[in-house]
Amino acid sequence: MLKWFKSLYPSTKALIVLLLILLSMMSSKWQVQLCLIAVTMILALFSGTLVRLIKLFFESLALIVVFLFVLQVFFISYPDSQKIWWVIKFSQTGLNTAIMLASRIIAISLPIIWYFLVTSSDVIIQALDQTKLPKKAIFVLASTIQVVPQLMWQSNIISEAQQARGVETTGSLWQRIKTFIPMMGPLVLSSVEQNEEKVLTLQARGFSNPTPRTTLHHISKKKIDYLLDIILCLILVVFVIWGGKFL
């Protein structure tokens, strides 16, 4: 199934993600958010990316969700807030708000993570190139998409180099923070140098040349992509018109 999901055109998968995000934003019920989370989990299960999806979520957003949940429940004042100790108080309204906020963040973030798990950045860039967007706009979008993987790759290299020199990069959270701060300098400098090298390389390859470029692998929409696009648009229209009572 992973191969089938990867074979879908990037805009079709983006439309799936957009539909889930719009439904999440339109809904004011946490039950709907849980249903959308379940849909994303099912998509990840059938595409073979469920474990990686959960792992990436816990590595990137879980701490933020927990922090916002605790802040809403115990620290933000509401009319029904009851003091527990010092500045800590409990509110049923805050609990309801926290559940809604946390579930919405998860419902919006999971589809985005899933999209990048089943769609490589090279395919996204090639699809953007076929939309006839200006080359400079495509370059900016491509650089934005690739910046996180590049930074992670570079940070791993710097971390391994520090370990080879005897620097302790594991241990407690405070120890890892102290190790990470000195890494920021080489990480930022190497990123700037790579961008400069990339610009020079593109210019040497005729980036500003107005003639159309050729590609080794051509991607195009198939019948299943058009069918899914129509179905997804119809689902969105149905929920916009009649979904008020359900959302």
C-alpha positions as YAML, in Angstrom:
chain: A
units: angstrom
residues:
- id: 1
  name: MET
  ca: [0.00, 0.00, 0.00]
- id: 2
  name: LEU
  ca: [2.92, 2.37, 0.62]
- id: 3
  name: LYS
  ca: [3.87, 2.14, -3.06]
- id: 4
  name: TRP
  ca: [0.27, 2.96, -4.06]
- id: 5
  name: PHE
  ca: [0.14, 6.03, -1.79]
- id: 6
  name: LYS
  ca: [3.53, 7.20, -3.06]
- id: 7
  name: SER
  ca: [2.32, 6.80, -6.65]
- id: 8
  name: LEU
  ca: [-0.50, 9.30, -6.07]
- id: 9
  name: TYR
  ca: [0.13, 12.77, -7.46]
- id: 10
  name: PRO
  ca: [1.40, 15.20, -4.77]
- id: 11
  name: SER
  ca: [-1.55, 17.57, -5.22]
- id: 12
  name: THR
  ca: [-4.01, 14.69, -4.67]
- id: 13
  name: LYS
  ca: [-2.37, 13.81, -1.35]
- id: 14
  name: ALA
  ca: [-2.23, 17.51, -0.50]
- id: 15
  name: LEU
  ca: [-5.97, 17.71, -1.15]
- id: 16
  name: ILE
  ca: [-6.54, 14.86, 1.34]
- id: 17
  name: VAL
  ca: [-4.51, 16.76, 3.94]
- id: 18
  name: LEU
  ca: [-6.29, 20.03, 3.15]
- id: 19
  name: LEU
  ca: [-9.70, 18.38, 3.55]
- id: 20
  name: LEU
  ca: [-8.76, 16.96, 6.97]
- id: 21
  name: ILE
  ca: [-7.38, 20.33, 8.10]
- id: 22
  name: LEU
  ca: [-10.45, 22.27, 6.92]
- id: 23
  name: LEU
  ca: [-12.82, 19.81, 8.60]
- id: 24
  name: SER
  ca: [-10.82, 20.16, 11.81]
- id: 25
  name: MET
  ca: [-10.96, 23.96, 11.66]
- id: 26
  name: MET
  ca: [-14.70, 23.93, 10.87]
- id: 27
  name: SER
  ca: [-15.53, 21.66, 13.79]
- id: 28
  name: SER
  ca: [-16.09, 22.78, 17.36]
- id: 29
  name: LYS
  ca: [-16.49, 19.25, 18.78]
- id: 30
  name: TRP
  ca: [-13.60, 17.24, 20.15]
- id: 31
  name: GLN
  ca: [-15.35, 14.03, 19.06]
- id: 32
  name: VAL
  ca: [-15.00, 15.14, 15.42]
- id: 33
  name: GLN
  ca: [-11.32, 15.88, 16.01]
- id: 34
  name: LEU
  ca: [-10.82, 12.35, 17.33]
- id: 35
  name: CYS
  ca: [-12.55, 10.96, 14.22]
- id: 36
  name: LEU
  ca: [-10.20, 12.97, 12.00]
- id: 37
  name: ILE
  ca: [-7.21, 11.71, 14.01]
- id: 38
  name: ALA
  ca: [-8.50, 8.15, 13.52]
- id: 39
  name: VAL
  ca: [-8.80, 8.74, 9.76]
- id: 40
  name: THR
  ca: [-5.19, 9.92, 9.62]
- id: 41
  name: MET
  ca: [-4.08, 6.91, 11.65]
- id: 42
  name: ILE
  ca: [-5.90, 4.60, 9.22]
- id: 43
  name: LEU
  ca: [-4.21, 6.32, 6.26]
- id: 44
  name: ALA
  ca: [-0.84, 5.91, 7.99]
- id: 45
  name: LEU
  ca: [-1.58, 2.25, 8.76]
- id: 46
  name: PHE
  ca: [-2.45, 1.41, 5.15]
- id: 47
  name: SER
  ca: [0.52, 3.39, 3.85]
- id: 48
  name: GLY
  ca: [2.90, 1.62, 6.25]
- id: 49
  name: THR
  ca: [3.96, 4.80, 8.05]
- id: 50
  name: LEU
  ca: [2.00, 4.54, 11.31]
- id: 51
  name: VAL
  ca: [5.01, 3.86, 13.56]
- id: 52
  name: ARG
  ca: [7.07, 6.65, 11.99]
- id: 53
  name: LEU
  ca: [4.10, 9.03, 12.19]
- id: 54
  name: ILE
  ca: [3.62, 8.44, 15.92]
- id: 55
  name: LYS
  ca: [7.38, 8.65, 16.54]
- id: 56
  name: LEU
  ca: [7.73, 11.96, 14.68]
- id: 57
  name: PHE
  ca: [4.72, 13.43, 16.47]
- id: 58
  name: PHE
  ca: [6.12, 12.58, 19.91]
- id: 59
  name: GLU
  ca: [9.54, 13.89, 18.94]
- id: 60
  name: SER
  ca: [8.24, 17.21, 17.59]
- id: 61
  name: LEU
  ca: [4.83, 18.25, 18.94]
- id: 62
  name: ALA
  ca: [3.85, 16.07, 21.91]
- id: 63
  name: LEU
  ca: [5.63, 18.30, 24.45]
- id: 64
  name: ILE
  ca: [3.94, 21.43, 23.04]
- id: 65
  name: VAL
  ca: [0.50, 19.78, 23.21]
- id: 66
  name: VAL
  ca: [1.07, 18.70, 26.83]
- id: 67
  name: PHE
  ca: [2.31, 22.18, 27.77]
- id: 68
  name: LEU
  ca: [-0.74, 23.90, 26.24]
- id: 69
  name: PHE
  ca: [-3.07, 21.36, 27.88]
- id: 70
  name: VAL
  ca: [-1.61, 21.95, 31.36]
- id: 71
  name: LEU
  ca: [-1.60, 25.72, 30.81]
- id: 72
  name: GLN
  ca: [-5.28, 25.76, 29.84]
- id: 73
  name: VAL
  ca: [-6.43, 23.52, 32.69]
- id: 74
  name: PHE
  ca: [-4.36, 24.76, 35.63]
- id: 75
  name: PHE
  ca: [-3.09, 28.28, 34.96]
- id: 76
  name: ILE
  ca: [-5.55, 30.24, 32.80]
- id: 77
  name: SER
  ca: [-8.41, 31.77, 34.79]
- id: 78
  name: TYR
  ca: [-12.06, 31.10, 33.93]
- id: 79
  name: PRO
  ca: [-15.28, 32.10, 35.74]
- id: 80
  name: ASP
  ca: [-15.55, 28.61, 37.26]
- id: 81
  name: SER
  ca: [-11.87, 28.33, 38.26]
- id: 82
  name: GLN
  ca: [-11.23, 26.86, 41.72]
- id: 83
  name: LYS
  ca: [-7.91, 27.54, 43.41]
- id: 84
  name: ILE
  ca: [-5.86, 24.46, 44.29]
- id: 85
  name: TRP
  ca: [-2.52, 25.87, 45.41]
- id: 86
  name: TRP
  ca: [-0.73, 29.19, 44.83]
- id: 87
  name: VAL
  ca: [-1.28, 30.06, 41.13]
- id: 88
  name: ILE
  ca: [-2.56, 26.59, 40.28]
- id: 89
  name: LYS
  ca: [-6.31, 26.31, 39.81]
- id: 90
  name: PHE
  ca: [-8.72, 23.92, 38.13]
- id: 91
  name: SER
  ca: [-11.58, 24.76, 35.78]
- id: 92
  name: GLN
  ca: [-14.02, 22.50, 33.96]
- id: 93
  name: THR
  ca: [-14.24, 25.12, 31.22]
- id: 94
  name: GLY
  ca: [-10.46, 25.08, 30.96]
- id: 95
  name: LEU
  ca: [-10.47, 21.28, 30.76]
- id: 96
  name: ASN
  ca: [-13.02, 21.32, 27.94]
- id: 97
  name: THR
  ca: [-11.04, 24.02, 26.13]
- id: 98
  name: ALA
  ca: [-7.78, 22.10, 26.62]
- id: 99
  name: ILE
  ca: [-9.27, 18.89, 25.23]
- id: 100
  name: MET
  ca: [-10.59, 20.75, 22.19]
- id: 101
  name: LEU
  ca: [-7.34, 22.63, 21.61]
- id: 102
  name: ALA
  ca: [-5.11, 19.57, 22.01]
- id: 103
  name: SER
  ca: [-7.27, 17.37, 19.79]
- id: 104
  name: ARG
  ca: [-7.40, 20.08, 17.10]
- id: 105
  name: ILE
  ca: [-3.61, 20.54, 17.11]
- id: 106
  name: ILE
  ca: [-3.15, 16.78, 16.76]
- id: 107
  name: ALA
  ca: [-5.84, 16.52, 14.07]
- id: 108
  name: ILE
  ca: [-4.13, 19.26, 12.02]
- id: 109
  name: SER
  ca: [-0.50, 18.25, 12.55]
- id: 110
  name: LEU
  ca: [-0.79, 14.50, 11.93]
- id: 111
  name: PRO
  ca: [-2.00, 14.80, 8.28]
- id: 112
  name: ILE
  ca: [0.85, 17.22, 7.52]
- id: 113
  name: ILE
  ca: [3.43, 14.82, 8.97]
- id: 114
  name: TRP
  ca: [1.82, 11.92, 7.08]
- id: 115
  name: TYR
  ca: [2.00, 13.87, 3.81]
- id: 116
  name: PHE
  ca: [5.76, 14.32, 4.02]
- id: 117
  name: LEU
  ca: [6.20, 10.66, 5.00]
- id: 118
  name: VAL
  ca: [4.50, 9.43, 1.81]
- id: 119
  name: THR
  ca: [5.72, 12.22, -0.51]
- id: 120
  name: SER
  ca: [9.39, 12.88, -1.13]
- id: 121
  name: SER
  ca: [10.59, 16.45, -1.47]
- id: 122
  name: ASP
  ca: [11.95, 15.72, -4.97]
- id: 123
  name: VAL
  ca: [8.50, 14.70, -6.19]
- id: 124
  name: ILE
  ca: [6.92, 17.81, -4.64]
- id: 125
  name: ILE
  ca: [9.48, 20.05, -6.34]
- id: 126
  name: GLN
  ca: [8.96, 18.31, -9.68]
- id: 127
  name: ALA
  ca: [5.19, 18.73, -9.35]
- id: 128
  name: LEU
  ca: [5.67, 22.43, -8.56]
- id: 129
  name: ASP
  ca: [7.92, 22.76, -11.60]
- id: 130
  name: GLN
  ca: [5.14, 21.36, -13.80]
- id: 131
  name: THR
  ca: [2.70, 24.02, -12.54]
- id: 132
  name: LYS
  ca: [4.64, 26.67, -14.51]
- id: 133
  name: LEU
  ca: [5.33, 28.72, -11.40]
- id: 134
  name: PRO
  ca: [8.26, 31.17, -11.60]
- id: 135
  name: LYS
  ca: [11.59, 29.43, -11.08]
- id: 136
  name: LYS
  ca: [12.53, 31.71, -8.21]
- id: 137
  name: ALA
  ca: [9.27, 30.90, -6.39]
- id: 138
  name: ILE
  ca: [9.92, 27.18, -6.87]
- id: 139
  name: PHE
  ca: [13.46, 27.61, -5.52]
- id: 140
  name: VAL
  ca: [12.17, 29.38, -2.40]
- id: 141
  name: LEU
  ca: [9.53, 26.69, -1.80]
- id: 142
  name: ALA
  ca: [12.04, 23.91, -2.43]
- id: 143
  name: SER
  ca: [14.54, 25.44, -0.01]
- id: 144
  name: THR
  ca: [11.82, 25.76, 2.63]
- id: 145
  name: ILE
  ca: [10.74, 22.13, 2.21]
- id: 146
  name: GLN
  ca: [14.30, 20.82, 2.35]
- id: 147
  name: VAL
  ca: [15.58, 23.00, 5.20]
- id: 148
  name: VAL
  ca: [14.41, 20.71, 8.04]
- id: 149
  name: PRO
  ca: [15.85, 17.45, 6.61]
- id: 150
  name: GLN
  ca: [19.10, 19.24, 5.80]
- id: 151
  name: LEU
  ca: [19.39, 20.69, 9.31]
- id: 152
  name: MET
  ca: [18.68, 17.28, 10.86]
- id: 153
  name: TRP
  ca: [21.30, 15.65, 8.63]
- id: 154
  name: GLN
  ca: [23.89, 18.33, 9.43]
- id: 155
  name: SER
  ca: [23.16, 18.20, 13.16]
- id: 156
  name: ASN
  ca: [23.69, 14.41, 13.13]
- id: 157
  name: ILE
  ca: [27.05, 14.88, 11.39]
- id: 158
  name: ILE
  ca: [28.14, 17.55, 13.89]
- id: 159
  name: SER
  ca: [26.93, 15.41, 16.80]
- id: 160
  name: GLU
  ca: [28.89, 12.39, 15.55]
- id: 161
  name: ALA
  ca: [31.98, 14.57, 15.10]
- id: 162
  name: GLN
  ca: [31.64, 15.80, 18.69]
- id: 163
  name: GLN
  ca: [31.25, 12.24, 19.97]
- id: 164
  name: ALA
  ca: [34.41, 11.25, 18.09]
- id: 165
  name: ARG
  ca: [36.23, 14.06, 19.92]
- id: 166
  name: GLY
  ca: [35.03, 12.82, 23.30]
- id: 167
  name: VAL
  ca: [32.20, 15.32, 23.84]
- id: 168
  name: GLU
  ca: [29.27, 13.85, 25.81]
- id: 169
  name: THR
  ca: [26.12, 14.25, 23.68]
- id: 170
  name: THR
  ca: [23.86, 11.88, 25.63]
- id: 171
  name: GLY
  ca: [22.59, 11.83, 29.19]
- id: 172
  name: SER
  ca: [20.15, 14.11, 30.97]
- id: 173
  name: LEU
  ca: [18.09, 16.80, 29.27]
- id: 174
  name: TRP
  ca: [20.30, 19.56, 30.73]
- id: 175
  name: GLN
  ca: [23.43, 17.81, 29.45]
- id: 176
  name: ARG
  ca: [21.98, 17.56, 25.94]
- id: 177
  name: ILE
  ca: [20.96, 21.25, 26.03]
- id: 178
  name: LYS
  ca: [24.51, 22.26, 27.02]
- id: 179
  name: THR
  ca: [25.85, 20.15, 24.16]
- id: 180
  name: PHE
  ca: [23.32, 21.45, 21.63]
- id: 181
  name: ILE
  ca: [24.03, 25.17, 22.18]
- id: 182
  name: PRO
  ca: [27.66, 25.02, 20.88]
- id: 183
  name: MET
  ca: [26.36, 23.10, 17.85]
- id: 184
  name: MET
  ca: [24.22, 26.04, 16.72]
- id: 185
  name: GLY
  ca: [27.18, 28.04, 15.39]
- id: 186
  name: PRO
  ca: [28.57, 25.39, 13.00]
- id: 187
  name: LEU
  ca: [25.02, 24.36, 12.07]
- id: 188
  name: VAL
  ca: [23.96, 27.86, 10.99]
- id: 189
  name: LEU
  ca: [27.26, 28.60, 9.23]
- id: 190
  name: SER
  ca: [27.18, 25.33, 7.29]
- id: 191
  name: SER
  ca: [23.56, 25.99, 6.25]
- id: 192
  name: VAL
  ca: [24.48, 29.45, 4.92]
- id: 193
  name: GLU
  ca: [27.48, 28.04, 3.05]
- id: 194
  name: GLN
  ca: [25.34, 25.29, 1.52]
- id: 195
  name: ASN
  ca: [22.74, 27.79, 0.31]
- id: 196
  name: GLU
  ca: [25.46, 29.91, -1.30]
- id: 197
  name: GLU
  ca: [26.94, 26.84, -2.99]
- id: 198
  name: LYS
  ca: [23.48, 25.79, -4.16]
- id: 199
  name: VAL
  ca: [22.83, 29.22, -5.74]
- id: 200
  name: LEU
  ca: [26.18, 29.15, -7.56]
- id: 201
  name: THR
  ca: [25.53, 25.60, -8.78]
- id: 202
  name: LEU
  ca: [22.07, 26.52, -10.08]
- id: 203
  name: GLN
  ca: [23.45, 29.53, -11.94]
- id: 204
  name: ALA
  ca: [26.18, 27.36, -13.48]
- id: 205
  name: ARG
  ca: [23.47, 24.95, -14.67]
- id: 206
  name: GLY
  ca: [21.47, 27.69, -16.36]
- id: 207
  name: PHE
  ca: [18.89, 28.39, -13.66]
- id: 208
  name: SER
  ca: [18.01, 31.76, -15.22]
- id: 209
  name: ASN
  ca: [17.77, 30.29, -18.72]
- id: 210
  name: PRO
  ca: [14.20, 30.84, -20.03]
- id: 211
  name: THR
  ca: [14.18, 27.63, -22.09]
- id: 212
  name: PRO
  ca: [12.12, 24.71, -20.68]
- id: 213
  name: ARG
  ca: [14.04, 22.13, -18.68]
- id: 214
  name: THR
  ca: [13.95, 18.39, -19.24]
- id: 215
  name: THR
  ca: [13.61, 15.82, -16.45]
- id: 216
  name: LEU
  ca: [14.74, 12.22, -16.19]
- id: 217
  name: HIS
  ca: [11.50, 11.09, -14.52]
- id: 218
  name: HIS
  ca: [8.19, 12.65, -15.48]
- id: 219
  name: ILE
  ca: [5.21, 12.53, -13.12]
- id: 220
  name: SER
  ca: [1.65, 13.10, -14.23]
- id: 221
  name: LYS
  ca: [-1.86, 12.74, -12.86]
- id: 222
  name: LYS
  ca: [-3.55, 9.42, -13.46]
- id: 223
  name: LYS
  ca: [-7.25, 8.58, -13.60]
- id: 224
  name: ILE
  ca: [-7.28, 7.63, -9.92]
- id: 225
  name: ASP
  ca: [-5.87, 11.07, -9.05]
- id: 226
  name: TYR
  ca: [-8.62, 12.88, -10.93]
- id: 227
  name: LEU
  ca: [-11.25, 10.58, -9.39]
- id: 228
  name: LEU
  ca: [-9.96, 11.21, -5.86]
- id: 229
  name: ASP
  ca: [-9.81, 14.97, -6.52]
- id: 230
  name: ILE
  ca: [-13.48, 14.99, -7.51]
- id: 231
  name: ILE
  ca: [-14.53, 12.83, -4.53]
- id: 232
  name: LEU
  ca: [-12.59, 14.96, -2.04]
- id: 233
  name: CYS
  ca: [-14.01, 18.21, -3.44]
- id: 234
  name: LEU
  ca: [-17.54, 16.77, -3.25]
- id: 235
  name: ILE
  ca: [-16.98, 15.71, 0.37]
- id: 236
  name: LEU
  ca: [-15.81, 19.21, 1.24]
- id: 237
  name: VAL
  ca: [-18.82, 20.82, -0.49]
- id: 238
  name: VAL
  ca: [-21.22, 18.46, 1.31]
- id: 239
  name: PHE
  ca: [-19.72, 19.31, 4.71]
- id: 240
  name: VAL
  ca: [-19.72, 23.04, 3.96]
- id: 241
  name: ILE
  ca: [-23.42, 22.99, 3.01]
- id: 242
  name: TRP
  ca: [-24.88, 20.33, 5.30]
- id: 243
  name: GLY
  ca: [-22.15, 19.58, 7.81]
- id: 244
  name: GLY
  ca: [-23.07, 22.24, 10.37]
- id: 245
  name: LYS
  ca: [-25.19, 19.86, 12.42]
- id: 246
  name: PHE
  ca: [-22.41, 17.24, 12.49]
- id: 247
  name: LEU
  ca: [-19.40, 19.54, 13.00]
...
